[in-house]
Amino acid sequence: MSAFEIVNWGEVILWPAIGVGCLVYGLKKGSGADRILWILAPTFVLFGISDFIELRTGAWWKPLGLLVLKAACISVFVIAAFQRYRKSLKSEASEGAPESPDGGLEAQTVEKTIGANAADQEPARHELAGE
């Protein structure tokens, strides 16, 4: 067995196992699970199947349908990673930021900046007044 075959057999097992993991995790989370898990689970299984086909054909680009399948799976993985990254940025921005009825975090930041500038200028006013 060549190194190519060993690696592909590993991938034939790995990708569907990750897909099953996504499915199990989604089922455990229930309705709170991300929709992307339900898309990733079958996509990982399909990606494993594409590696099995690759073992039979000897190349990831032959036949053309195999290349299209792999490209589609990788596209889904990239989109899912991008969405997950965006979601993590949104959750980081909202963590620890108290909600305020008069404009939220942005208004609080402006108030703090204005307050900090006024505090910096306070000693200068006293110096000008001769105090």
C-alpha positions as CSV (number, residue, x, y, z in Angstrom):
1,M,0.0,0.0,0.0
2,S,1.4,3.4,-1.0
3,A,1.6,6.5,1.1
4,F,-1.2,8.0,-1.1
5,E,-3.5,5.1,-0.3
6,I,-2.7,5.1,3.4
7,V,-3.5,8.8,3.7
8,N,-6.7,8.5,1.7
9,W,-7.9,5.6,3.7
10,G,-7.3,7.7,6.8
11,E,-9.4,10.5,5.2
12,V,-12.1,8.1,4.2
13,I,-12.5,7.4,7.9
14,L,-11.7,10.8,9.3
15,W,-14.1,13.0,7.4
16,P,-17.3,11.0,8.0
17,A,-16.3,10.6,11.6
18,I,-16.2,14.4,11.9
19,G,-19.6,14.6,10.1
20,V,-21.0,12.2,12.7
21,G,-19.5,14.3,15.4
22,C,-21.2,17.4,14.0
23,L,-24.5,15.5,13.9
24,V,-24.2,14.2,17.5
25,Y,-23.2,17.6,18.8
26,G,-26.1,19.2,17.0
27,L,-28.5,16.7,18.4
28,K,-27.1,17.2,22.0
29,K,-27.5,21.0,21.7
30,G,-31.1,20.6,20.4
31,S,-32.8,23.7,19.1
32,G,-29.9,25.9,20.2
33,A,-27.5,24.2,17.7
34,D,-26.2,26.3,14.8
35,R,-27.8,25.6,11.5
36,I,-24.4,25.2,10.0
37,L,-23.9,21.9,11.9
38,W,-26.8,20.4,10.0
39,I,-25.0,21.4,6.7
40,L,-21.5,20.4,7.8
41,A,-22.5,16.9,8.9
42,P,-23.5,15.6,5.5
43,T,-20.8,17.7,3.8
44,F,-18.1,15.9,5.8
45,V,-19.6,12.5,5.0
46,L,-19.6,13.5,1.3
47,F,-16.0,14.6,1.5
48,G,-15.1,11.2,2.9
49,I,-16.9,9.5,0.0
50,S,-15.0,11.7,-2.4
51,D,-11.8,10.4,-0.9
52,F,-13.0,6.8,-1.4
53,I,-13.7,7.7,-5.1
54,E,-10.2,9.3,-5.3
55,L,-8.7,6.0,-4.1
56,R,-10.4,4.2,-7.0
57,T,-9.5,6.8,-9.7
58,G,-6.1,7.7,-8.4
59,A,-6.5,11.4,-8.7
60,W,-8.7,14.1,-7.0
61,W,-9.5,15.8,-10.4
62,K,-10.6,12.7,-12.3
63,P,-13.5,12.4,-13.2
64,L,-14.7,15.9,-13.4
65,G,-17.6,15.2,-11.1
66,L,-15.2,14.3,-8.3
67,L,-13.4,17.6,-8.7
68,V,-16.8,19.4,-8.6
69,L,-17.8,17.5,-5.5
70,K,-14.6,18.2,-3.7
71,A,-14.8,21.9,-4.7
72,A,-18.3,22.1,-3.4
73,C,-17.4,20.5,-0.1
74,I,-14.4,22.8,0.4
75,S,-16.6,25.8,-0.4
76,V,-19.1,24.8,2.3
77,F,-16.2,24.4,4.8
78,V,-14.8,27.9,3.9
79,I,-18.2,29.5,4.2
80,A,-18.9,27.8,7.5
81,A,-15.5,28.9,8.9
82,F,-16.2,32.4,7.8
83,Q,-19.7,32.4,9.4
84,R,-18.3,31.0,12.6
85,Y,-15.6,33.6,12.7
86,R,-18.1,36.4,12.2
87,K,-20.3,35.0,14.9
88,S,-17.4,34.8,17.3
89,L,-16.6,38.5,16.6
90,K,-20.2,39.5,17.3
91,S,-20.3,37.5,20.6
92,E,-17.0,39.1,21.7
93,A,-18.3,42.5,21.0
94,S,-21.5,41.9,22.9
95,E,-19.8,40.2,25.9
96,G,-19.4,42.5,28.9
97,A,-21.0,45.4,27.1
98,P,-23.9,46.6,29.3
99,E,-27.0,47.6,27.4
100,S,-28.1,51.1,27.8
101,P,-31.4,52.6,26.6
102,D,-29.7,55.7,25.1
103,G,-27.5,54.1,22.5
104,G,-25.7,51.1,23.8
105,L,-22.0,50.5,23.7
106,E,-21.2,53.2,21.1
107,A,-22.8,56.0,23.1
108,Q,-21.0,54.8,26.3
109,T,-17.7,54.9,24.4
110,V,-18.3,58.4,23.2
111,E,-19.3,59.5,26.7
112,K,-16.1,58.0,28.2
113,T,-14.0,59.7,25.5
114,I,-15.6,63.1,26.1
115,G,-15.3,62.6,29.9
116,A,-11.6,61.7,29.5
117,N,-10.9,64.7,27.4
118,A,-12.7,67.0,29.9
119,A,-10.7,65.6,32.8
120,D,-7.4,66.1,30.8
121,Q,-8.3,69.8,30.2
122,E,-9.3,70.5,33.8
123,P,-5.8,71.2,35.1
124,A,-5.2,73.6,32.2
125,R,-8.2,75.7,33.1
126,H,-7.0,76.0,36.7
127,E,-3.5,77.1,35.5
128,L,-5.0,79.8,33.2
129,A,-7.2,81.1,36.1
130,G,-4.0,81.5,38.2
131,E,-5.0,78.8,40.7
